[in-house]
Amino acid sequence: MFALSYTGMTRRVDNIIYDRALGLFQPAVDERILLVTIDDDSLKQLGRWPWPRDLHARMVERLHQSGARAVAYDVLFPDPALPADDSALARAVALGTPVVLPQAYSVPGLNGAPYDVVKPIPELAQAAKAVGHVSLAYDSDGVVRRVPLSFGDGADRTLHMMEELYRIEHGRPSHMWARSSGTDHEALISYQAKGGGFSTISFASVLNGEVPPALIKDKLVLVGAAASGMGDIHPTPTGRGGTAYGVELMANVLNAMEQGKAIREVRPLVLALSSLAPIALLLVSFWLLRPRTTLILTLLLIIAIFLIRILLLRFGLWVPPSPALIGVALVYPLWGWRRLQAMDDFVGTQLNRISREDNILPSAQAMPALSDYVGQRAFRLEQAISEVRELRRIVSDILEQLPDPMMLVDSSGRVRLANEDAAELFGTALYHDQALNLLRGIAIPEDRRYFDDLKPGLDEEHRITFQSRAGRSYEIRSLHVRADNGELRGLLYYLADVTGQKRAAEEREELLQLLTHDMRSPQSSILALLDGVPAKPLAVKDYDRLRNYARRTLTLADNFVHLARLKGTDFEPEFMDLGDIVQEAADALYTLAHRRGIRIKVSRADRGEYWVMGEPGTLHRAFCNLFDNAVKYSPDKGVISAHLSREGDIIRCDLIDEGRGIEGDLAERLFTRFAKGAAPVTQPVEGVEGAGLGLNFVLTVVDRHGGNIRAETGEAQKGAHFIIEFPAAGDDGADLDFEP
């Protein structure tokens, strides 16, 4: 790293990286900088170069009259011309607007001198506000990336023309000067984009009065050559076609000074130390991490070296990345070889130890006569691994034959071996957590208490029955596993799936409850009514009651069937308007309500549509159940209202009747199966007690749609108030917040 940093062997590659990165962080263009270029059009109008000095005098006077703040006139005047012309130009330069004239250096100089100074004639030098050099520093590839802010020796040392202009404008050295390095105060140039982006006008246009003075007023004007064939063109990283005219180059230097965007290159010592830092990190990773991880880290380090260097360039510090990249590229293969050698020594020692022990299983094949050293080592390692695999497979095959999940747990409670059923049940956490935590994780909250008193290690044998969150029921049977000497080595957990037995028992109990409680009751009422009727045609009232008892039986059976179907089918929603469903359900109960003079009113908070994702059939039946209950419990000529509204991403339906409301002891179990309160409003026709399944069906449907339902009781005798909420869908059918 020190050799690469001090010798500069990687500078050509670093220059390429620098040129590409420089284009990412161009400074903003200072609008006060104005270029007046001696272009091809000016030569065409004003004649061939060189021009008489009275023409330059007229230009300086024009800039002074237009209110230019300062002028850098990048034209050399080394030899006297006509005295009148020289005097005219000197008077123009001394008018009042600060003018900086150039001074050049010819390297090498005559008669063995290191350089010759090319100064303006004394008359002009005395009239100018300052004289600055216009020399450039070329890199080894001939590209101008840096500028010396001072040049020369002793009395001949002068500041750069742009440094002089900056000090005239601000009265202090530039930020670039403060960040420069070396005797000549060299600094990297923070170039603008290709083409410069600076305001540019033609020399001839200014001289002919075609440019409004307001365009020049308070500007820092740079006058220089930009015509083909004048020789003032230089290779740059971001110039047009890889080149830029001298006046454009100076504009970039001045712009960087004005914007405070100086770039400093680190010293060789700092470069060497910064290049060693990623190598040190990589060496530590070789020591601690796996080979694959170190390979990934190596690639990340290479990317990080690029990104960090580019980020530092953004803040004005250039740290060439090539030394660090070469170091990382050398260290990885060298350390990889060393690590491979150490691993080979270790594996060889262990294989020799295994070969001296008695093998439980005979080897399936003898070692072939291989001349390759690595091949022999790999064959012996393969044999040792095969023996371990065979032993494990024997145990695994035994476990796989079992019909239910089974796992072997060690003394710390960790799973050491399990069959495929256990892997499917517990997933990727099977071998990464304690067995009791795995069992708690799949159990429903109510059954997790069964595992609280158990120890994570080799606890006593036990048997527990619990239900999983997936709806399965398991009976855990734990057995001790002991070695030949009786030492306790592990615990075997066997999870017997008893879901079928438990579900059959629950369904049988529900069916018995249905048959004995609700299905028999209507039929008994029919029989009792018929026993009390004389043997003459029944009255119309009695026929109506018989019809409603039969209706209750059918409704009960229908609700029960729909509940069973909901639990056995997948949710298949459609894009639909909830208001239409509510209106259709109200229409379905119209006849029943009209018979008792009850009005059903469906209203909307606005005239819009209330889009949800739902199943029209199940939602329609659920709202029919709600309206049916409201009709039953409403007084004659009462009013049932259903009001639809939207609150953010929630569609809400408020269904209110004028019945007696909901009793306090019924509110907590209102939506459970077979929950019933007091009898409905007694009427000659509709006085039929409910079955207790309708609201349970409604709750199941609402939950299936990711919604929420609750019942509220208002003031006394003000009726029941049901609030049903569903997640809204977008106008295009997209769910806004839906969790079925």
FIVEX-276874 format. One line per field, with one value per residue (C-alpha): residue in three letters; x, y, z. Coordinates in nm, 2 decimals. Layout:
N
aa = c(ala ...)
x = c(X ...)
y = c(Y ...)
z = c(Z ...)
% end
This chain:
740
aa = c(met phe ala leu ser tyr thr gly met thr arg arg val asp asn ile ile tyr asp arg ala leu gly leu phe gln pro ala val asp glu arg ile leu leu val thr ile asp asp asp ser leu lys gln leu gly arg trp pro trp pro arg asp leu his ala arg met val glu arg leu his gln ser gly ala arg ala val ala tyr asp val leu phe pro asp pro ala leu pro ala asp asp ser ala leu ala arg ala val ala leu gly thr pro val val leu pro gln ala tyr ser val pro gly leu asn gly ala pro tyr asp val val lys pro ile pro glu leu ala gln ala ala lys ala val gly his val ser leu ala tyr asp ser asp gly val val arg arg val pro leu ser phe gly asp gly ala asp arg thr leu his met met glu glu leu tyr arg ile glu his gly arg pro ser his met trp ala arg ser ser gly thr asp his glu ala leu ile ser tyr gln ala lys gly gly gly phe ser thr ile ser phe ala ser val leu asn gly glu val pro pro ala leu ile lys asp lys leu val leu val gly ala ala ala ser gly met gly asp ile his pro thr pro thr gly arg gly gly thr ala tyr gly val glu leu met ala asn val leu asn ala met glu gln gly lys ala ile arg glu val arg pro leu val leu ala leu ser ser leu ala pro ile ala leu leu leu val ser phe trp leu leu arg pro arg thr thr leu ile leu thr leu leu leu ile ile ala ile phe leu ile arg ile leu leu leu arg phe gly leu trp val pro pro ser pro ala leu ile gly val ala leu val tyr pro leu trp gly trp arg arg leu gln ala met asp asp phe val gly thr gln leu asn arg ile ser arg glu asp asn ile leu pro ser ala gln ala met pro ala leu ser asp tyr val gly gln arg ala phe arg leu glu gln ala ile ser glu val arg glu leu arg arg ile val ser asp ile leu glu gln leu pro asp pro met met leu val asp ser ser gly arg val arg leu ala asn glu asp ala ala glu leu phe gly thr ala leu tyr his asp gln ala leu asn leu leu arg gly ile ala ile pro glu asp arg arg tyr phe asp asp leu lys pro gly leu asp glu glu his arg ile thr phe gln ser arg ala gly arg ser tyr glu ile arg ser leu his val arg ala asp asn gly glu leu arg gly leu leu tyr tyr leu ala asp val thr gly gln lys arg ala ala glu glu arg glu glu leu leu gln leu leu thr his asp met arg ser pro gln ser ser ile leu ala leu leu asp gly val pro ala lys pro leu ala val lys asp tyr asp arg leu arg asn tyr ala arg arg thr leu thr leu ala asp asn phe val his leu ala arg leu lys gly thr asp phe glu pro glu phe met asp leu gly asp ile val gln glu ala ala asp ala leu tyr thr leu ala his arg arg gly ile arg ile lys val ser arg ala asp arg gly glu tyr trp val met gly glu pro gly thr leu his arg ala phe cys asn leu phe asp asn ala val lys tyr ser pro asp lys gly val ile ser ala his leu ser arg glu gly asp ile ile arg cys asp leu ile asp glu gly arg gly ile glu gly asp leu ala glu arg leu phe thr arg phe ala lys gly ala ala pro val thr gln pro val glu gly val glu gly ala gly leu gly leu asn phe val leu thr val val asp arg his gly gly asn ile arg ala glu thr gly glu ala gln lys gly ala his phe ile ile glu phe pro ala ala gly asp asp gly ala asp leu asp phe glu pro)
x = c(0.00 0.28 0.45 0.13 0.05 0.40 0.50 0.17 0.17 -0.21 -0.26 -0.38 -0.66 -0.74 -0.77 -1.03 -1.23 -1.19 -1.31 -1.63 -1.70 -1.64 -1.94 -2.17 -2.10 -2.08 -2.11 -2.39 -2.31 -2.25 -2.47 -2.23 -1.96 -1.99 -1.76 -1.68 -1.53 -1.31 -1.49 -1.50 -1.78 -1.57 -1.27 -1.49 -1.63 -1.33 -1.05 -0.77 -0.58 -0.39 -0.62 -0.49 -0.48 -0.72 -0.98 -0.90 -0.92 -1.26 -1.37 -1.24 -1.41 -1.74 -1.72 -1.65 -1.94 -2.18 -2.10 -1.88 -1.77 -1.43 -1.26 -1.00 -0.86 -0.70 -0.50 -0.11 0.04 0.42 0.55 0.50 0.27 0.20 0.25 -0.09 -0.26 -0.07 -0.15 -0.52 -0.53 -0.35 -0.60 -0.89 -0.75 -0.70 -1.06 -1.19 -1.33 -1.06 -0.88 -0.65 -0.41 -0.23 0.13 0.26 0.55 0.75 0.88 1.17 1.34 1.62 1.99 1.91 1.67 1.38 1.13 1.10 0.84 0.62 0.48 0.26 0.44 0.52 0.27 -0.02 0.11 0.11 -0.24 -0.39 -0.53 -0.33 -0.13 -0.19 -0.04 -0.24 -0.03 -0.18 -0.07 -0.10 -0.13 0.07 -0.21 -0.21 -0.54 -0.58 -0.73 -0.55 -0.44 -0.14 -0.27 0.08 0.39 0.75 1.03 1.10 1.01 0.87 0.61 0.26 -0.09 -0.32 -0.53 -0.85 -0.70 -0.62 -0.97 -1.12 -0.91 -1.00 -1.37 -1.37 -1.06 -0.93 -0.78 -1.02 -1.13 -0.94 -0.62 -0.68 -0.73 -0.45 -0.12 0.25 0.47 0.26 -0.07 -0.20 -0.58 -0.80 -1.06 -1.42 -1.55 -1.89 -2.08 -1.99 -2.03 -1.97 -2.32 -2.17 -2.33 -2.13 -2.15 -1.94 -1.66 -1.79 -2.15 -2.03 -1.80 -2.08 -2.31 -2.55 -2.55 -2.76 -2.56 -2.79 -2.65 -2.29 -2.37 -2.22 -2.07 -1.73 -1.63 -1.37 -1.24 -1.06 -1.01 -1.26 -1.20 -1.07 -0.70 -0.60 -0.43 -0.59 -0.76 -0.68 -0.78 -1.01 -1.23 -1.56 -1.50 -1.67 -1.53 -1.28 -1.14 -1.21 -1.09 -0.87 -1.14 -1.38 -1.12 -1.06 -1.44 -1.45 -1.17 -1.34 -1.68 -1.53 -1.38 -1.71 -1.91 -1.65 -1.61 -1.24 -1.12 -0.81 -0.62 -0.50 -0.13 0.04 0.06 -0.31 -0.38 -0.17 -0.34 -0.69 -0.61 -0.50 -0.82 -1.05 -0.77 -0.76 -1.14 -1.11 -0.84 -1.06 -1.35 -1.14 -1.07 -1.43 -1.66 -1.74 -1.57 -1.89 -1.96 -1.61 -1.65 -1.97 -1.79 -1.50 -1.74 -1.92 -1.59 -1.50 -1.83 -1.79 -1.44 -1.59 -1.89 -1.70 -1.43 -1.70 -1.89 -1.57 -1.52 -1.87 -1.73 -1.41 -1.17 -1.02 -0.89 -0.77 -0.94 -0.70 -0.45 -0.72 -0.89 -0.56 -0.49 -0.83 -0.78 -0.44 -0.53 -0.84 -0.66 -0.35 -0.55 -0.78 -0.48 -0.36 -0.70 -0.73 -0.39 -0.49 -0.82 -0.64 -0.42 -0.71 -0.92 -0.62 -0.57 -0.94 -0.95 -0.65 -0.82 -1.14 -0.95 -0.81 -1.16 -1.39 -1.65 -2.01 -2.10 -1.86 -1.73 -1.92 -1.61 -1.23 -1.02 -0.91 -0.55 -0.56 -0.24 -0.42 -0.36 -0.68 -0.88 -0.76 -0.84 -1.19 -1.25 -1.17 -1.38 -1.67 -1.65 -1.66 -1.95 -2.13 -2.11 -2.26 -2.54 -2.62 -2.66 -2.88 -3.09 -3.16 -3.30 -3.48 -3.64 -3.78 -3.93 -4.07 -4.27 -4.48 -4.81 -4.79 -4.53 -4.25 -3.93 -3.63 -3.53 -3.19 -3.13 -3.15 -3.49 -3.37 -3.49 -3.22 -3.42 -3.77 -3.98 -4.13 -4.47 -4.30 -4.11 -4.44 -4.61 -4.34 -4.17 -3.82 -3.82 -3.81 -3.43 -3.39 -3.61 -3.69 -3.95 -4.19 -4.17 -4.26 -4.56 -4.67 -4.63 -4.88 -5.13 -5.43 -5.39 -5.63 -5.43 -5.08 -5.12 -5.07 -4.70 -4.62 -4.53 -4.31 -3.93 -3.75 -3.51 -3.57 -3.90 -4.10 -4.32 -4.65 -4.96 -5.14 -5.43 -5.44 -5.58 -5.35 -5.41 -5.47 -5.77 -5.61 -5.62 -5.32 -5.25 -4.88 -4.72 -4.36 -4.13 -3.78 -3.50 -3.22 -2.88 -2.77 -2.63 -2.96 -2.84 -3.12 -3.03 -3.34 -3.71 -3.93 -4.24 -4.52 -4.81 -5.11 -5.36 -5.70 -5.88 -6.12 -6.23 -6.28 -6.45 -6.69 -6.78 -6.84 -7.06 -7.25 -7.31 -7.43 -7.66 -7.81 -7.86 -8.03 -8.26 -8.35 -8.39 -8.50 -8.62 -8.85 -9.00 -9.19 -9.33 -9.45 -9.63 -9.80 -9.92 -10.04 -10.24 -10.40 -10.50 -10.69 -10.89 -11.23 -11.30 -11.42 -11.23 -10.96 -10.98 -10.78 -10.57 -10.48 -10.38 -10.15 -9.99 -9.93 -9.78 -9.54 -9.43 -9.34 -9.17 -8.96 -8.85 -8.75 -8.56 -8.38 -8.27 -8.18 -7.95 -7.79 -7.71 -7.57 -7.35 -7.21 -7.15 -6.97 -6.72 -6.65 -6.61 -6.34 -6.41 -6.48 -6.56 -6.69 -6.68 -7.03 -7.23 -7.33 -7.62 -7.78 -7.75 -7.92 -8.20 -8.26 -8.28 -8.53 -8.74 -8.74 -8.89 -9.14 -9.44 -9.38 -9.34 -9.63 -9.87 -9.81 -9.79 -9.41 -9.21 -8.85 -8.65 -8.30 -8.10 -7.75 -7.54 -7.48 -7.59 -7.26 -7.21 -7.06 -6.82 -6.70 -6.55 -6.80 -7.02 -7.37 -7.55 -7.42 -7.44 -7.80 -7.90 -7.72 -7.91 -8.23 -8.18 -8.12 -8.43 -8.63 -8.53 -8.61 -8.96 -9.03 -8.93 -9.09 -9.44 -9.72 -9.68 -9.32 -9.03 -8.71 -8.43 -8.10 -7.86 -7.54 -7.24 -6.86 -6.60 -6.25 -6.19 -6.49 -6.84 -7.09 -7.46 -7.67 -7.99 -8.23 -8.58 -8.84 -8.87 -8.79 -8.42 -8.17 -8.17 -7.84 -7.78 -7.83 -7.58 -7.27 -7.40 -7.62 -7.42 -7.36 -7.55 -7.90 -7.89 -8.24 -8.40 -8.76 -9.02 -9.09 -9.38 -9.69 -9.91 -10.19 -9.98 -9.61 -9.58 -9.32 -9.02 -8.68 -8.44 -8.12 -7.91 -7.99 -7.75 -7.48 -7.50 -7.48 -7.16 -7.00 -7.07 -6.94 -6.62 -6.58 -6.58 -6.32 -6.59 -6.72 -7.07 -7.19 -7.52 -7.60 -7.91 -8.04 -8.27 -8.56 -8.81 -8.61 -8.52 -8.21 -7.92 -7.69 -7.37 -7.22 -6.88 -6.69 -6.36 -6.41 -6.29 -6.15 -6.34 -6.15 -6.22 -5.89 -5.92 -5.82 -5.79 -5.92 -5.84 -6.09)
y = c(0.00 0.24 0.16 0.21 0.53 0.70 0.60 0.68 0.36 0.35 0.72 0.65 0.42 0.66 0.95 0.75 0.69 1.06 1.18 0.97 1.06 1.43 1.45 1.35 1.66 1.97 2.30 2.54 2.81 3.15 3.38 3.67 3.51 3.63 3.50 3.74 3.51 3.59 3.34 3.27 3.52 3.79 3.72 3.73 4.07 4.23 4.08 3.84 3.80 3.98 4.28 4.64 4.74 5.03 4.77 4.61 4.95 5.00 4.67 4.76 5.10 4.93 4.69 4.98 5.18 4.88 4.85 4.54 4.46 4.33 4.21 3.93 4.00 3.68 3.83 3.86 4.19 4.11 4.34 4.72 4.82 5.17 5.41 5.57 5.23 5.12 5.44 5.41 5.06 5.16 5.45 5.21 4.96 5.23 5.38 5.24 4.89 4.65 4.47 4.17 4.10 3.77 3.67 3.34 3.11 2.94 2.60 2.53 2.87 2.98 2.92 2.64 2.84 2.65 2.89 3.23 3.49 3.64 3.96 4.24 4.56 4.78 5.05 4.80 4.62 4.95 5.04 4.70 4.63 4.31 4.07 3.70 3.39 3.16 2.85 2.51 2.17 1.87 1.52 1.23 1.16 1.53 1.62 1.94 1.84 2.08 2.44 2.60 2.90 3.05 3.01 3.12 3.19 3.48 3.81 3.64 3.43 3.55 3.44 3.28 3.52 3.39 3.40 3.77 3.84 3.66 3.86 4.19 4.10 3.96 4.11 3.77 3.44 3.19 2.87 2.69 2.86 2.74 2.38 2.37 2.19 2.22 2.52 2.62 2.57 2.32 2.24 2.01 2.19 2.13 2.14 2.23 2.01 1.96 2.29 2.49 2.63 2.98 3.29 3.36 3.64 3.72 3.98 4.14 4.17 4.36 4.58 4.67 4.77 4.48 4.36 4.55 4.71 4.54 4.20 4.31 4.52 4.38 4.08 3.93 3.93 3.69 3.79 3.52 3.32 3.06 3.05 2.76 2.78 3.02 2.74 2.82 2.48 2.22 1.85 1.84 1.57 1.73 1.98 1.96 1.65 1.62 1.98 2.33 2.67 2.86 3.11 2.83 2.66 2.98 3.02 2.68 2.78 3.11 2.94 2.68 2.96 3.15 2.83 2.72 2.38 2.32 1.96 1.85 1.53 1.34 1.30 0.97 0.87 0.93 0.74 0.44 0.43 0.46 0.18 -0.05 0.00 -0.23 -0.49 -0.50 -0.54 -0.82 -1.00 -0.99 -1.13 -1.42 -1.51 -1.49 -1.56 -1.84 -1.85 -1.77 -1.48 -1.34 -1.36 -1.16 -0.92 -0.88 -0.79 -0.54 -0.39 -0.33 -0.16 0.04 0.16 0.30 0.46 0.61 0.76 0.91 1.04 1.20 1.37 1.51 1.69 1.81 1.53 1.30 0.97 0.75 0.41 0.19 0.11 -0.02 -0.22 -0.39 -0.47 -0.63 -0.83 -0.96 -1.04 -1.26 -1.53 -1.53 -1.58 -1.83 -2.05 -2.02 -2.11 -2.41 -2.54 -2.51 -2.69 -2.97 -3.02 -3.04 -3.28 -3.51 -3.54 -3.62 -3.87 -4.05 -4.07 -4.21 -4.47 -4.62 -4.68 -4.97 -4.88 -4.97 -5.01 -5.18 -4.96 -5.01 -4.97 -4.97 -4.67 -4.65 -4.61 -4.24 -4.05 -3.71 -3.61 -3.40 -3.69 -3.93 -3.68 -3.62 -4.00 -4.06 -3.76 -3.89 -4.23 -4.08 -3.86 -4.16 -4.36 -4.07 -4.03 -4.40 -4.40 -4.09 -4.24 -4.55 -4.35 -4.11 -4.40 -4.53 -4.19 -4.15 -4.47 -4.31 -4.16 -3.85 -3.57 -3.69 -3.52 -3.61 -3.35 -3.32 -3.21 -2.84 -2.88 -2.84 -3.06 -3.29 -3.51 -3.50 -3.66 -3.49 -3.45 -3.25 -3.04 -2.95 -2.86 -2.64 -2.51 -2.35 -2.29 -2.66 -2.68 -2.32 -2.31 -2.52 -2.79 -2.63 -2.29 -2.47 -2.63 -2.30 -2.13 -2.36 -2.38 -2.15 -1.90 -2.08 -2.41 -2.26 -2.29 -2.66 -2.60 -2.34 -2.58 -2.80 -2.77 -2.70 -3.00 -3.37 -3.33 -3.62 -3.81 -3.65 -3.66 -3.33 -3.26 -2.92 -2.74 -2.57 -2.23 -2.42 -2.59 -2.93 -3.11 -3.31 -3.54 -3.51 -3.82 -3.78 -4.07 -4.09 -4.21 -4.39 -4.53 -4.89 -4.79 -4.64 -4.28 -4.04 -3.90 -3.73 -3.70 -3.82 -3.61 -3.79 -3.57 -3.79 -3.60 -3.64 -3.37 -3.61 -3.77 -3.43 -3.27 -3.57 -3.54 -3.17 -3.20 -3.48 -3.27 -2.98 -3.20 -3.35 -3.00 -2.89 -3.19 -3.19 -2.82 -2.63 -2.88 -3.05 -2.73 -2.61 -2.96 -2.99 -2.66 -2.78 -3.10 -2.91 -2.67 -2.94 -3.13 -2.82 -2.77 -2.92 -3.16 -2.88 -2.66 -2.46 -2.09 -1.87 -1.75 -2.11 -2.18 -1.87 -1.98 -2.33 -2.18 -1.96 -2.25 -2.44 -2.12 -2.11 -2.48 -2.41 -2.10 -2.27 -2.56 -2.32 -2.11 -2.42 -2.55 -2.21 -2.19 -2.53 -2.43 -2.11 -2.30 -2.54 -2.31 -2.06 -1.69 -1.56 -1.19 -0.96 -0.58 -0.47 -0.18 -0.25 -0.02 -0.24 -0.54 -0.36 -0.24 -0.58 -0.73 -0.47 -0.54 -0.91 -0.84 -0.59 -0.83 -0.94 -0.59 -0.45 -0.70 -0.53 -0.18 -0.16 0.07 -0.01 0.30 0.26 0.59 0.70 0.97 1.09 0.98 0.80 0.42 0.22 -0.02 -0.33 -0.67 -0.93 -1.23 -1.10 -1.42 -1.45 -1.07 -1.06 -1.34 -1.18 -0.85 -1.04 -1.20 -0.86 -0.71 -1.02 -0.98 -0.61 -0.69 -0.95 -0.71 -0.40 -0.28 -0.25 0.06 0.10 0.22 0.03 0.24 0.14 0.42 0.38 0.61 0.61 0.70 0.70 0.35 0.20 0.15 0.16 0.05 0.16 -0.06 0.07 -0.06 0.07 -0.24 -0.29 -0.31 -0.57 -0.70 -0.64 -1.01 -1.09 -0.83 -1.04 -1.36 -1.20 -1.34 -1.69 -2.00 -2.04 -1.71 -1.57 -1.31 -1.23 -1.32 -1.08 -0.85 -1.06 -1.03 -1.25 -1.37 -1.31 -1.39 -1.67 -1.71 -1.71 -2.01 -1.83 -1.90 -1.59 -1.35 -1.62 -1.65 -1.28 -1.27 -1.55 -1.36 -1.03 -1.20 -1.37 -1.03 -0.88 -0.66 -0.59 -0.60 -0.48 -0.40 -0.10 -0.03 0.33 0.49 0.29 0.16 0.31 -0.02 -0.21 -0.05 -0.27 -0.13 -0.32 -0.21 -0.34 -0.23 -0.01 -0.10 0.15 0.27 0.02 -0.27 -0.26 -0.34 -0.05 -0.25 -0.61 -0.90 -1.19)
z = c(0.00 0.08 -0.26 -0.45 -0.26 -0.29 -0.64 -0.81 -1.02 -1.02 -1.11 -1.46 -1.34 -1.06 -1.31 -1.51 -1.20 -1.10 -1.44 -1.42 -1.06 -1.12 -1.34 -1.05 -0.84 -1.06 -0.87 -0.95 -1.21 -1.07 -1.27 -1.22 -1.44 -1.80 -2.09 -2.38 -2.64 -2.94 -3.16 -3.53 -3.59 -3.42 -3.64 -3.94 -3.85 -3.70 -3.91 -3.87 -3.55 -3.40 -3.37 -3.32 -2.96 -3.00 -3.07 -2.73 -2.57 -2.71 -2.56 -2.22 -2.24 -2.35 -2.05 -1.81 -1.95 -1.92 -1.55 -1.54 -1.18 -1.28 -1.59 -1.65 -2.00 -2.11 -2.40 -2.39 -2.47 -2.44 -2.71 -2.77 -3.05 -3.18 -2.89 -2.94 -2.93 -2.62 -2.45 -2.54 -2.41 -2.08 -2.03 -2.08 -1.84 -1.58 -1.61 -1.28 -1.35 -1.21 -1.49 -1.44 -1.73 -1.79 -1.75 -1.91 -1.84 -2.12 -1.99 -2.04 -2.07 -2.29 -2.21 -1.96 -1.75 -1.60 -1.75 -1.92 -1.80 -2.07 -1.91 -2.05 -2.14 -1.84 -1.94 -1.93 -1.62 -1.43 -1.55 -1.46 -1.12 -1.11 -1.33 -1.28 -1.45 -1.67 -1.65 -1.62 -1.47 -1.70 -1.57 -1.72 -1.96 -2.08 -1.92 -1.72 -1.38 -1.15 -1.15 -0.98 -0.78 -0.78 -1.00 -1.03 -0.79 -0.56 -0.72 -1.03 -0.82 -0.92 -0.83 -1.08 -1.28 -1.12 -0.77 -0.83 -0.96 -0.65 -0.41 -0.58 -0.55 -0.20 -0.04 0.09 -0.04 -0.20 -0.04 -0.31 -0.19 0.17 0.06 -0.19 -0.14 -0.24 -0.31 -0.61 -0.42 -0.66 -0.64 -0.83 -1.05 -0.98 -1.34 -1.45 -1.69 -2.05 -2.24 -1.92 -1.87 -1.84 -2.00 -2.32 -2.57 -2.87 -2.86 -3.18 -3.04 -2.74 -2.94 -3.19 -2.90 -2.97 -2.61 -2.36 -2.08 -1.82 -1.94 -1.84 -1.54 -1.21 -1.39 -1.35 -1.72 -1.86 -2.21 -2.40 -2.72 -2.83 -3.20 -3.39 -3.48 -3.20 -3.00 -2.66 -2.62 -2.36 -2.28 -1.97 -1.81 -1.89 -2.17 -2.51 -2.68 -2.40 -2.45 -2.33 -2.43 -2.19 -2.10 -2.02 -1.81 -1.61 -1.57 -1.41 -1.17 -1.08 -1.04 -0.80 -0.60 -0.58 -0.49 -0.23 -0.41 -0.38 -0.42 -0.23 -0.29 0.02 0.09 0.02 0.39 0.44 0.12 0.23 0.58 0.43 0.19 0.47 0.67 0.45 0.43 0.82 0.83 0.57 0.77 1.08 0.88 0.76 1.12 1.24 0.94 0.70 0.35 0.17 0.40 0.36 -0.02 0.00 0.24 -0.01 -0.28 -0.05 0.05 -0.32 -0.37 -0.04 -0.15 -0.46 -0.29 0.00 -0.23 -0.45 -0.14 -0.01 -0.35 -0.30 0.01 -0.17 -0.08 -0.34 -0.21 -0.51 -0.47 -0.68 -0.40 -0.17 -0.45 -0.54 -0.17 -0.13 -0.45 -0.33 0.03 -0.05 -0.25 -0.02 0.30 0.12 0.05 0.41 0.55 0.31 0.43 0.79 0.73 0.54 0.84 1.08 0.86 0.81 1.19 1.25 0.97 1.11 1.45 1.30 1.10 1.42 1.57 1.50 1.24 1.33 0.96 0.72 0.44 0.11 -0.10 -0.06 -0.13 -0.49 -0.58 -0.64 -0.71 -0.64 -0.28 -0.26 -0.41 -0.14 0.13 -0.01 -0.04 0.33 0.44 0.23 0.40 0.75 0.66 0.50 0.83 1.03 0.77 0.77 1.15 1.13 0.85 1.05 1.33 1.09 0.90 1.23 1.31 0.96 0.99 1.27 1.15 1.37 1.45 1.66 1.78 2.00 2.25 2.44 2.80 2.71 2.55 2.19 1.91 1.79 1.55 1.41 1.14 0.84 1.00 1.28 1.03 0.85 1.18 1.33 1.01 1.00 1.38 1.45 1.52 1.64 1.95 2.26 2.22 2.48 2.31 1.98 2.14 2.30 1.97 1.79 2.08 2.11 2.40 2.63 2.61 2.65 3.03 3.01 2.93 3.19 3.47 3.25 3.25 2.92 2.97 3.05 3.25 3.38 3.14 3.08 2.86 2.75 2.51 2.34 2.04 1.78 1.62 1.29 1.44 1.50 1.83 1.96 2.25 2.35 2.49 2.62 2.68 2.83 2.60 2.79 2.69 2.75 3.09 3.20 3.16 3.06 2.72 2.59 2.57 2.29 2.21 2.02 1.90 1.83 1.61 1.77 1.57 1.40 1.73 1.90 1.60 1.57 1.94 1.91 1.60 1.76 2.07 1.86 1.65 1.97 2.11 1.79 1.77 2.14 2.19 1.88 1.63 1.88 2.02 1.71 1.65 2.01 1.98 1.66 1.83 2.14 1.92 1.72 2.04 2.16 1.84 1.80 1.52 1.29 1.04 1.21 1.25 1.02 1.32 1.41 1.06 1.06 1.38 1.24 0.93 1.13 1.35 1.03 0.91 1.22 1.18 0.82 0.91 1.19 0.96 0.68 0.92 1.05 0.70 0.59 0.90 0.81 0.45 0.55 0.75 0.47 0.17 0.06 0.06 -0.29 -0.28 -0.56 -0.61 -0.50 -0.35 0.01 -0.02 -0.29 -0.07 0.23 0.00 -0.14 0.21 0.32 0.01 0.09 0.43 0.29 0.29 0.65 0.77 0.57 0.73 1.07 0.93 0.99 0.77 0.67 0.57 0.40 0.37 0.27 0.41 0.06 -0.29 -0.35 -0.36 -0.08 -0.25 -0.06 -0.15 -0.04 -0.12 -0.23 -0.12 0.23 0.29 0.17 0.40 0.69 0.65 0.60 0.94 1.09 0.93 1.03 1.39 1.38 1.24 1.51 1.79 1.66 1.76 1.50 1.28 1.40 1.19 1.12 0.98 0.81 0.75 0.54 0.59 0.54 0.79 0.63 0.50 0.69 0.54 0.82 0.85 1.15 1.18 1.45 1.55 1.80 2.00 2.37 2.31 2.43 2.79 2.98 3.05 2.68 2.54 2.62 2.45 2.18 1.89 2.03 1.92 2.06 2.25 2.31 2.52 2.59 2.35 2.06 2.04 2.07 1.76 1.63 1.34 1.40 1.77 1.71 1.93 1.76 1.73 1.84 1.52 1.32 1.49 1.51 1.13 1.10 1.31 1.11 0.78 0.91 1.04 0.71 0.54 0.78 0.93 1.28 1.43 1.77 1.94 2.14 2.34 2.36 2.61 2.75 2.50 2.21 2.05 1.95 1.76 1.55 1.40 1.11 0.97 0.66 0.51 0.21 -0.14 -0.38 -0.68 -0.89 -0.66 -0.47 -0.10 0.12 0.45 0.43 0.65 0.61)
% end
